Amino acid sequence: NPDGDGPHLGGGIAYDKELVYASNGYAEALALDAGKGTVKWRVPIGAPARSAPTVAEGRVFVSTVDDRLLALAADDGRLLWTHRSVTAGAPMLGQPAPAYANGLVVVGFGSGQISALRADSGTIAWSDSLGASRLRSALTDYTAIRGLPAIYGGIVYVIGMGGLVAAIDLPTGRPSGLVEAIRVVSDIDGIAFVHFDDRDVVRHKLVQQIVKAYDAFGQRS
């Protein structure tokens, strides 16, 4: 922006095939030559970006603060399709980018929804919410998601700021049995769950390294 003013709400960058793709708080998406820095294309997206773009299979996926997901053509930025979720009463900013696998793009919205959309058409494959359990709100549990939705072994893993975890079968949208059990009984007095990371694994250094390796793999997926 030549004036140097405007909203600074979210966005980020992604790299694919010698191009840097960016989304920003000025309601723009653009592609730049990675070597020269020249702009290949720049398009309006209607609202400030909520996340960095995700680039896959010739498409650029960008989420915005008004709870829309846009699919743009990677070669020229033309709009391929757009999907709008239920708008949250208090939009949250700076969420992770959408995740992509097997022709599906997985994205979370400010309303608490997590949806899998068919990348070629934008139609909904399935939709779920981390705010479905008793005494928890969708806005609290999902919108400030702690990290990029991880897809591994055909399962989508997500976690909300409130600590609620979901594991969902990517092709069908069915919940994982173990994680669903945690959601069902988590508010019952006398039941608690303890989540371990590599700092808690002290019995053997090799086991600790395995935990770290799985954490790193999940962040890349």
Backbone as CSV, one residue per row, in Angstrom:
resi,resn,N_x,N_y,N_z,CA_x,CA_y,CA_z,C_x,C_y,C_z
1,ASN,0.853,-1.184,0.000,0.000,0.000,0.000,0.887,1.231,0.000
2,PRO,0.817,2.092,-1.034,1.730,3.226,-1.125,1.511,4.247,-0.029
3,ASP,0.321,4.309,0.575,0.051,5.284,1.622,0.549,4.819,2.986
4,GLY,0.797,3.519,3.098,1.335,3.006,4.338,0.348,2.931,5.477
5,ASP,-0.954,3.050,5.188,-1.925,2.937,6.257,-2.963,1.900,5.876
6,GLY,-3.794,1.537,6.822,-4.798,0.526,6.572,-4.749,-0.544,7.636
7,PRO,-5.665,-1.501,7.600,-5.719,-2.525,8.632,-4.589,-3.533,8.502
8,HIS,-4.102,-3.991,9.625,-3.062,-5.020,9.654,-3.624,-6.174,10.482
9,LEU,-4.388,-7.047,9.860,-5.194,-8.000,10.596,-4.689,-9.424,10.507
10,GLY,-4.094,-9.782,9.416,-3.692,-11.166,9.250,-2.979,-11.340,7.933
11,GLY,-2.950,-12.575,7.467,-2.302,-12.865,6.207,-0.988,-13.577,6.411
12,GLY,-0.236,-13.707,5.325,1.039,-14.406,5.369,1.473,-14.764,3.970
13,ILE,2.436,-15.671,3.858,2.982,-16.032,2.559,3.085,-17.545,2.419
14,ALA,3.163,-17.978,1.160,3.404,-19.380,0.819,4.275,-19.395,-0.430
15,TYR,4.974,-20.495,-0.636,5.875,-20.611,-1.788,5.539,-21.853,-2.584
16,ASP,5.537,-21.702,-3.926,5.322,-22.858,-4.792,5.814,-22.526,-6.194
17,LYS,6.664,-23.370,-6.738,7.104,-23.285,-8.136,7.627,-21.900,-8.505
18,GLU,8.617,-21.439,-7.734,9.319,-20.182,-8.002,8.455,-18.940,-7.806
19,LEU,7.299,-19.090,-7.188,6.441,-17.950,-6.904,6.156,-17.866,-5.410
20,VAL,6.098,-16.631,-4.898,5.673,-16.371,-3.533,4.245,-15.844,-3.578
21,TYR,3.346,-16.513,-2.867,1.950,-16.097,-2.803,1.704,-15.441,-1.451
22,ALA,0.994,-14.324,-1.444,0.774,-13.574,-0.213,-0.679,-13.146,-0.100
23,SER,-1.135,-13.033,1.143,-2.428,-12.420,1.446,-2.178,-11.423,2.574
24,ASN,-3.011,-10.366,2.647,-2.688,-9.322,3.608,-3.932,-8.679,4.211
25,GLY,-3.701,-7.753,5.133,-4.778,-7.039,5.798,-5.414,-5.962,4.959
26,TYR,-4.934,-5.755,3.751,-5.519,-4.779,2.830,-6.521,-5.428,1.882
27,ALA,-6.966,-6.626,2.208,-7.958,-7.350,1.408,-7.430,-7.660,0.013
28,GLU,-6.179,-8.114,-0.039,-5.554,-8.466,-1.308,-4.903,-9.845,-1.221
29,ALA,-4.811,-10.469,-2.388,-3.952,-11.632,-2.567,-3.079,-11.342,-3.778
30,LEU,-1.838,-11.798,-3.739,-0.937,-11.524,-4.848,0.101,-12.617,-4.982
31,ALA,0.708,-12.659,-6.173,1.781,-13.599,-6.464,2.975,-12.811,-6.973
32,LEU,4.167,-13.157,-6.484,5.387,-12.468,-6.867,6.427,-13.467,-7.341
33,ASP,7.248,-13.033,-8.280,8.381,-13.832,-8.712,9.372,-13.934,-7.553
34,ALA,9.711,-15.142,-7.146,10.558,-15.330,-5.971,11.964,-14.789,-6.184
35,GLY,12.446,-14.791,-7.419,13.796,-14.327,-7.688,13.897,-12.828,-7.873
36,LYS,12.899,-12.234,-8.542,12.966,-10.820,-8.885,12.114,-9.932,-7.982
37,GLY,11.118,-10.511,-7.352,10.229,-9.708,-6.516,9.162,-8.967,-7.290
38,THR,9.071,-9.195,-8.581,8.057,-8.520,-9.386,6.689,-9.175,-9.171
39,VAL,5.641,-8.365,-9.247,4.290,-8.847,-9.028,3.761,-9.497,-10.302
40,LYS,3.372,-10.751,-10.202,2.792,-11.452,-11.349,1.309,-11.149,-11.455
41,TRP,0.613,-11.168,-10.335,-0.785,-10.759,-10.304,-1.156,-10.292,-8.903
42,ARG,-2.171,-9.447,-8.839,-2.682,-8.912,-7.579,-4.194,-8.785,-7.725
43,VAL,-4.956,-9.364,-6.786,-6.413,-9.334,-6.895,-7.025,-8.961,-5.550
44,PRO,-8.187,-8.281,-5.562,-8.908,-8.025,-4.318,-9.619,-9.287,-3.851
45,ILE,-9.723,-9.451,-2.531,-10.407,-10.627,-1.986,-11.610,-10.235,-1.120
46,GLY,-11.949,-8.955,-1.096,-13.209,-8.520,-0.488,-13.167,-8.218,0.989
47,ALA,-12.162,-8.726,1.713,-12.024,-8.499,3.151,-10.591,-8.827,3.543
48,PRO,-10.108,-8.290,4.661,-8.751,-8.619,5.094,-8.563,-10.126,5.264
49,ALA,-7.372,-10.584,4.954,-7.065,-12.004,5.089,-6.976,-12.388,6.552
50,ARG,-7.436,-13.588,6.871,-7.317,-14.126,8.222,-6.062,-14.989,8.357
51,SER,-5.617,-15.576,7.250,-4.504,-16.521,7.337,-3.589,-16.371,6.137
52,ALA,-2.464,-17.033,6.223,-1.601,-17.176,5.058,-2.303,-18.046,4.024
53,PRO,-1.940,-17.907,2.748,-2.543,-18.765,1.727,-1.971,-20.177,1.783
54,THR,-2.741,-21.107,1.239,-2.280,-22.475,1.015,-2.322,-22.731,-0.484
55,VAL,-1.242,-23.250,-1.041,-1.143,-23.480,-2.484,-1.094,-24.980,-2.737
56,ALA,-1.996,-25.465,-3.597,-2.025,-26.897,-3.907,-2.745,-27.121,-5.226
57,GLU,-2.185,-27.970,-6.051,-2.831,-28.404,-7.296,-3.292,-27.227,-8.155
58,GLY,-2.439,-26.199,-8.270,-2.761,-25.067,-9.132,-3.784,-24.108,-8.567
59,ARG,-4.070,-24.207,-7.264,-5.041,-23.317,-6.627,-4.428,-22.671,-5.396
60,VAL,-4.890,-21.463,-5.095,-4.469,-20.741,-3.903,-5.702,-20.562,-3.025
61,PHE,-5.636,-21.051,-1.788,-6.766,-20.980,-0.867,-6.470,-19.942,0.205
62,VAL,-7.400,-19.008,0.378,-7.219,-17.912,1.327,-8.493,-17.763,2.150
63,SER,-8.351,-17.659,3.483,-9.508,-17.388,4.335,-9.487,-15.923,4.756
64,THR,-10.675,-15.342,4.956,-10.807,-13.924,5.275,-11.538,-13.737,6.602
65,VAL,-11.468,-12.521,7.148,-12.038,-12.258,8.468,-13.558,-12.290,8.473
66,ASP,-14.188,-12.249,7.313,-15.656,-12.359,7.273,-16.099,-13.802,7.031
67,ASP,-15.247,-14.740,7.414,-15.555,-16.173,7.382,-15.871,-16.692,5.989
68,ARG,-15.009,-16.324,5.036,-15.078,-16.878,3.692,-13.771,-17.582,3.377
69,LEU,-13.876,-18.607,2.532,-12.705,-19.247,1.947,-12.774,-19.040,0.454
70,LEU,-11.700,-18.504,-0.123,-11.626,-18.255,-1.554,-10.622,-19.203,-2.185
71,ALA,-10.955,-19.703,-3.369,-10.026,-20.478,-4.181,-9.693,-19.651,-5.417
72,LEU,-8.415,-19.350,-5.600,-7.935,-18.565,-6.727,-7.057,-19.434,-7.617
73,ALA,-7.049,-19.129,-8.896,-6.153,-19.827,-9.816,-4.728,-19.361,-9.569
74,ALA,-3.809,-20.304,-9.403,-2.437,-19.948,-9.079,-1.742,-19.210,-10.217
75,ASP,-2.185,-19.420,-11.454,-1.476,-18.819,-12.583,-1.830,-17.353,-12.815
76,ASP,-3.090,-16.955,-12.509,-3.464,-15.565,-12.784,-4.328,-14.920,-11.694
77,GLY,-4.645,-15.639,-10.627,-5.387,-15.059,-9.521,-6.891,-14.969,-9.725
78,ARG,-7.410,-15.506,-10.815,-8.857,-15.404,-11.031,-9.607,-16.230,-9.978
79,LEU,-10.785,-15.750,-9.617,-11.587,-16.428,-8.606,-12.212,-17.681,-9.196
80,LEU,-11.978,-18.828,-8.550,-12.550,-20.094,-8.994,-13.841,-20.401,-8.260
81,TRP,-13.833,-20.196,-6.948,-15.050,-20.356,-6.155,-14.850,-19.709,-4.790
82,THR,-15.946,-19.500,-4.084,-15.885,-18.970,-2.729,-16.911,-19.681,-1.867
83,HIS,-16.581,-19.855,-0.601,-17.483,-20.505,0.353,-17.585,-19.622,1.586
84,ARG,-18.802,-19.403,2.070,-19.009,-18.596,3.272,-19.580,-19.458,4.384
85,SER,-18.994,-19.334,5.553,-19.482,-20.034,6.731,-20.408,-19.114,7.522
86,VAL,-20.974,-19.647,8.595,-21.747,-18.827,9.517,-20.803,-17.821,10.154
87,THR,-21.186,-16.538,10.155,-20.314,-15.493,10.677,-20.359,-15.452,12.191
88,ALA,-19.191,-15.385,12.814,-19.115,-15.291,14.270,-19.470,-13.891,14.723
89,GLY,-19.984,-13.786,15.951,-20.328,-12.479,16.494,-19.115,-11.615,16.736
90,ALA,-17.998,-12.221,17.121,-16.758,-11.488,17.382,-15.640,-12.175,16.613
91,PRO,-15.321,-11.700,15.420,-14.334,-12.381,14.586,-12.963,-12.413,15.234
92,MET,-12.290,-13.558,15.064,-10.941,-13.734,15.574,-9.960,-13.600,14.410
93,LEU,-8.758,-13.123,14.717,-7.799,-12.802,13.671,-6.577,-13.709,13.769
94,GLY,-5.872,-13.809,12.645,-4.587,-14.476,12.645,-4.618,-15.982,12.805
95,GLN,-5.539,-16.662,12.148,-5.602,-18.113,12.246,-4.621,-18.773,11.289
96,PRO,-4.349,-20.067,11.507,-3.478,-20.794,10.590,-4.113,-20.956,9.204
97,ALA,-3.271,-21.254,8.244,-3.736,-21.452,6.876,-4.566,-22.726,6.766
98,PRO,-5.399,-22.834,5.730,-6.115,-24.091,5.483,-5.129,-25.223,5.208
99,ALA,-5.596,-26.445,5.417,-4.792,-27.631,5.111,-5.378,-28.328,3.890
100,TYR,-4.539,-29.051,3.158,-4.984,-29.700,1.916,-4.467,-31.128,1.861
101,ALA,-5.339,-32.042,1.422,-4.928,-33.426,1.169,-6.003,-34.122,0.355
102,ASN,-5.588,-34.923,-0.592,-6.479,-35.822,-1.346,-7.682,-35.097,-1.951
103,GLY,-7.426,-33.917,-2.506,-8.491,-33.187,-3.185,-9.427,-32.430,-2.268
104,LEU,-9.146,-32.401,-0.965,-9.984,-31.692,0.002,-9.169,-30.610,0.696
105,VAL,-9.783,-29.447,0.893,-9.163,-28.377,1.656,-9.928,-28.249,2.968
106,VAL,-9.204,-28.276,4.078,-9.800,-28.254,5.416,-9.539,-26.886,6.041
107,VAL,-10.594,-26.237,6.514,-10.466,-24.875,7.020,-11.356,-24.682,8.240
108,GLY,-10.892,-23.867,9.182,-11.690,-23.505,10.348,-12.192,-22.082,10.219
109,PHE,-13.384,-21.815,10.758,-14.001,-20.501,10.671,-14.238,-19.928,12.066
110,GLY,-14.472,-18.621,12.125,-14.684,-17.946,13.390,-15.907,-18.413,14.141
111,SER,-16.853,-19.007,13.451,-18.063,-19.510,14.091,-17.815,-20.782,14.887
112,GLY,-16.653,-21.398,14.702,-16.354,-22.660,15.352,-16.439,-23.848,14.426
113,GLN,-16.853,-23.637,13.195,-16.943,-24.735,12.248,-15.576,-25.129,11.712
114,ILE,-15.408,-26.415,11.466,-14.305,-26.917,10.660,-14.938,-27.658,9.498
115,SER,-14.548,-27.295,8.280,-15.179,-27.849,7.087,-14.137,-28.388,6.132
116,ALA,-14.502,-29.459,5.446,-13.703,-29.998,4.353,-14.451,-29.714,3.065
117,LEU,-13.816,-28.988,2.164,-14.422,-28.599,0.901,-13.672,-29.250,-0.247
118,ARG,-14.400,-29.644,-1.282,-13.771,-30.218,-2.473,-13.020,-29.110,-3.204
119,ALA,-11.736,-29.325,-3.400,-10.885,-28.267,-3.929,-11.272,-27.840,-5.332
120,ASP,-11.821,-28.738,-6.131,-12.138,-28.394,-7.513,-13.436,-27.607,-7.660
121,SER,-14.340,-27.703,-6.677,-15.652,-27.068,-6.838,-16.090,-26.198,-5.662
122,GLY,-15.491,-26.402,-4.481,-15.903,-25.656,-3.303,-17.114,-26.236,-2.601
123,THR,-17.628,-27.356,-3.069,-18.770,-27.982,-2.398,-18.310,-28.641,-1.101
124,ILE,-19.223,-28.726,-0.138,-18.885,-29.244,1.179,-18.857,-30.768,1.165
125,ALA,-17.734,-31.333,1.603,-17.653,-32.780,1.787,-18.196,-33.152,3.162
126,TRP,-17.824,-32.371,4.183,-18.379,-32.531,5.527,-18.063,-31.299,6.352
127,SER,-18.777,-31.156,7.464,-18.561,-30.024,8.357,-18.811,-30.474,9.788
128,ASP,-18.031,-29.930,10.733,-18.168,-30.271,12.141,-17.849,-29.026,12.959
129,SER,-18.010,-29.117,14.277,-17.727,-27.983,15.144,-17.071,-28.458,16.419
130,LEU,-16.043,-27.724,16.869,-15.410,-28.030,18.141,-16.210,-27.474,19.307
131,GLY,-17.288,-26.760,19.045,-18.102,-26.203,20.110,-19.312,-27.037,20.425
132,ALA,-19.306,-28.303,20.022,-20.496,-29.133,20.168,-20.678,-29.715,21.561
133,SER,-19.614,-29.742,22.360,-19.743,-30.375,23.671,-20.381,-29.436,24.683
134,ARG,-20.918,-29.996,25.743,-21.653,-29.238,26.744,-20.751,-28.229,27.460
135,LEU,-21.309,-27.039,27.723,-20.664,-25.966,28.453,-19.455,-25.400,27.730
136,ARG,-19.380,-25.604,26.442,-18.292,-25.018,25.672,-18.884,-24.258,24.495
137,SER,-18.295,-23.134,24.177,-18.785,-22.362,23.040,-17.894,-22.598,21.841
138,ALA,-18.491,-22.573,20.659,-17.705,-22.775,19.439,-16.647,-21.696,19.299
139,LEU,-16.984,-20.464,19.640,-16.050,-19.356,19.469,-14.813,-19.544,20.334
140,THR,-15.033,-19.953,21.593,-13.906,-20.136,22.503,-13.051,-21.320,22.102
141,ASP,-13.686,-22.426,21.722,-12.948,-23.665,21.537,-12.208,-23.738,20.218
142,TYR,-12.670,-23.054,19.185,-12.034,-23.308,17.902,-11.343,-22.110,17.282
143,THR,-11.924,-20.916,17.357,-11.430,-19.844,16.507,-9.967,-19.523,16.736
144,ALA,-9.514,-19.525,17.977,-8.099,-19.293,18.240,-7.373,-20.635,18.225
145,ILE,-7.448,-21.341,17.120,-6.844,-22.669,17.006,-5.333,-22.561,17.197
146,ARG,-4.757,-23.535,17.854,-3.353,-23.435,18.252,-2.370,-23.682,17.112
147,GLY,-2.788,-24.353,16.086,-1.862,-24.628,14.998,-2.598,-25.075,13.754
148,LEU,-1.829,-25.242,12.709,-2.362,-25.694,11.440,-3.071,-27.034,11.599
149,PRO,-4.300,-27.174,11.081,-4.925,-28.501,11.106,-3.976,-29.524,10.468
150,ALA,-3.733,-30.612,11.176,-2.786,-31.625,10.710,-3.549,-32.785,10.087
151,ILE,-3.112,-33.233,8.922,-3.725,-34.363,8.244,-2.680,-35.467,8.136
152,TYR,-2.974,-36.594,8.764,-2.025,-37.711,8.751,-2.813,-39.017,8.761
153,GLY,-2.448,-39.919,7.852,-3.109,-41.219,7.803,-4.592,-41.128,7.529
154,GLY,-5.010,-40.102,6.790,-6.424,-39.946,6.474,-7.254,-39.372,7.601
155,ILE,-6.603,-38.860,8.666,-7.302,-38.270,9.800,-6.918,-36.791,9.917
156,VAL,-7.916,-35.939,10.166,-7.690,-34.513,10.401,-7.658,-34.283,11.909
157,TYR,-6.592,-33.652,12.400,-6.462,-33.342,13.821,-6.492,-31.825,14.011
158,VAL,-7.351,-31.360,14.915,-7.418,-29.935,15.227,-7.566,-29.766,16.740
159,ILE,-7.119,-28.612,17.236,-7.263,-28.289,18.656,-7.611,-26.820,18.798
160,GLY,-8.542,-26.523,19.679,-8.964,-25.155,19.916,-8.261,-24.551,21.111
161,MET,-8.405,-23.230,21.275,-7.769,-22.536,22.384,-8.215,-23.113,23.726
162,GLY,-9.463,-23.553,23.820,-9.967,-24.124,25.062,-9.440,-25.509,25.361
163,GLY,-8.598,-26.069,24.477,-8.007,-27.373,24.718,-8.810,-28.539,24.173
164,LEU,-9.929,-28.263,23.509,-10.741,-29.342,22.958,-10.121,-29.846,21.660
165,VAL,-9.914,-31.151,21.588,-9.262,-31.773,20.436,-10.296,-32.528,19.615
166,ALA,-10.128,-32.518,18.304,-10.968,-33.327,17.427,-10.085,-34.084,16.452
167,ALA,-10.439,-35.328,16.193,-9.795,-36.142,15.165,-10.903,-36.666,14.273
168,ILE,-10.859,-36.294,13.009,-11.969,-36.547,12.098,-11.450,-37.261,10.857
169,ASP,-12.166,-38.288,10.432,-11.797,-39.014,9.223,-11.923,-38.092,8.015
170,LEU,-10.847,-37.918,7.275,-10.839,-36.959,6.174,-11.866,-37.278,5.094
171,PRO,-11.956,-38.510,4.586,-12.908,-38.758,3.501,-14.368,-38.666,3.919
172,THR,-14.703,-39.087,5.156,-16.110,-39.227,5.541,-16.604,-38.169,6.518
173,GLY,-15.691,-37.541,7.275,-16.104,-36.594,8.291,-16.537,-37.237,9.590
174,ARG,-16.382,-38.550,9.719,-16.757,-39.222,10.964,-15.700,-38.964,12.036
175,PRO,-16.130,-38.752,13.284,-15.161,-38.487,14.358,-14.412,-39.739,14.767
176,SER,-13.185,-39.534,15.227,-12.407,-40.628,15.807,-13.041,-41.057,17.120
177,GLY,-13.079,-42.379,17.372,-13.733,-42.882,18.575,-13.093,-42.390,19.856
178,LEU,-11.755,-42.404,19.947,-11.089,-41.997,21.178,-11.297,-40.524,21.468
179,VAL,-11.070,-39.684,20.463,-11.220,-38.252,20.690,-12.676,-37.895,20.946
180,GLU,-13.605,-38.588,20.280,-15.020,-38.344,20.534,-15.379,-38.701,21.978
181,ALA,-14.798,-39.766,22.504,-15.056,-40.132,23.898,-14.581,-39.039,24.845
182,ILE,-13.432,-38.436,24.545,-12.942,-37.326,25.369,-13.928,-36.166,25.343
183,ARG,-14.476,-35.865,24.162,-15.433,-34.769,24.047,-16.698,-35.054,24.853
184,VAL,-17.149,-36.297,24.863,-18.412,-36.648,25.516,-18.303,-36.567,27.038
185,VAL,-17.198,-37.047,27.601,-17.114,-37.180,29.062,-16.248,-36.120,29.721
186,SER,-15.733,-35.155,28.963,-14.758,-34.214,29.520,-15.350,-33.316,30.602
187,ASP,-16.678,-33.108,30.615,-17.291,-32.224,31.601,-17.858,-32.969,32.805
188,ILE,-17.636,-34.261,32.888,-18.131,-35.040,34.022,-17.175,-34.889,35.194
189,ASP,-17.727,-34.534,36.366,-16.901,-34.400,37.559,-16.193,-35.715,37.868
190,GLY,-14.920,-35.627,38.200,-14.151,-36.808,38.542,-13.388,-37.398,37.383
191,ILE,-13.608,-36.873,36.169,-12.879,-37.351,34.987,-11.966,-36.247,34.489
192,ALA,-10.727,-36.568,34.264,-9.759,-35.609,33.754,-8.845,-36.309,32.761
193,PHE,-8.288,-35.526,31.866,-7.369,-36.073,30.870,-6.038,-35.347,30.981
194,VAL,-4.970,-36.086,30.881,-3.631,-35.529,30.940,-2.985,-35.706,29.568
195,HIS,-2.505,-34.603,29.005,-1.865,-34.627,27.684,-0.360,-34.461,27.862
196,PHE,0.393,-35.381,27.281,1.835,-35.397,27.424,2.514,-34.836,26.189
197,ASP,3.673,-34.205,26.409,4.545,-33.854,25.298,5.931,-34.421,25.595
198,ASP,6.943,-34.050,24.783,8.255,-34.662,24.933,8.898,-34.347,26.274
199,ARG,8.502,-33.237,26.921,9.084,-32.889,28.221,8.629,-33.842,29.317
200,ASP,7.481,-34.509,29.087,6.957,-35.431,30.090,7.515,-36.848,29.942
201,VAL,8.144,-37.128,28.819,8.668,-38.472,28.567,10.116,-38.518,29.046
202,VAL,10.317,-39.082,30.214,11.643,-39.048,30.830,12.232,-40.441,31.035
203,ARG,11.491,-41.491,30.743,11.977,-42.841,31.042,13.097,-43.274,30.101
204,HIS,13.038,-42.821,28.868,14.058,-43.246,27.908,14.209,-42.160,26.848
205,LYS,15.437,-41.797,26.545,15.706,-40.730,25.591,15.166,-41.066,24.210
206,LEU,15.221,-42.342,23.811,14.732,-42.750,22.504,13.229,-42.483,22.368
207,VAL,12.460,-42.796,23.421,11.023,-42.543,23.392,10.752,-41.045,23.259
208,GLN,11.522,-40.227,23.961,11.380,-38.780,23.873,11.634,-38.302,22.444
209,GLN,12.630,-38.844,21.785,12.940,-38.460,20.406,11.816,-38.871,19.459
210,ILE,11.193,-40.026,19.718,10.069,-40.469,18.886,8.910,-39.497,19.012
211,VAL,8.608,-39.060,20.243,7.524,-38.094,20.444,7.817,-36.802,19.686
212,LYS,9.045,-36.314,19.767,9.422,-35.097,19.044,9.262,-35.278,17.543
213,ALA,9.651,-36.451,17.036,9.558,-36.711,15.599,8.113,-36.678,15.123
214,TYR,7.196,-37.269,15.903,5.789,-37.243,15.527,5.228,-35.830,15.582
215,ASP,5.643,-35.036,16.580,5.189,-33.648,16.651,5.648,-32.866,15.420
216,ALA,6.900,-33.047,15.033,7.443,-32.338,13.870,6.742,-32.769,12.600
217,PHE,6.466,-34.081,12.482,5.791,-34.583,11.287,4.384,-34.017,11.197
218,GLY,3.681,-33.942,12.315,2.322,-33.397,12.306,2.275,-31.937,11.896
219,GLN,3.298,-31.155,12.272,3.348,-29.745,11.894,3.604,-29.569,10.413
220,ARG,4.313,-30.527,9.797,4.588,-30.430,8.352,3.420,-30.938,7.514
221,SER,2.549,-31.768,8.065,1.493,-32.412,7.291,0.381,-31.436,6.968
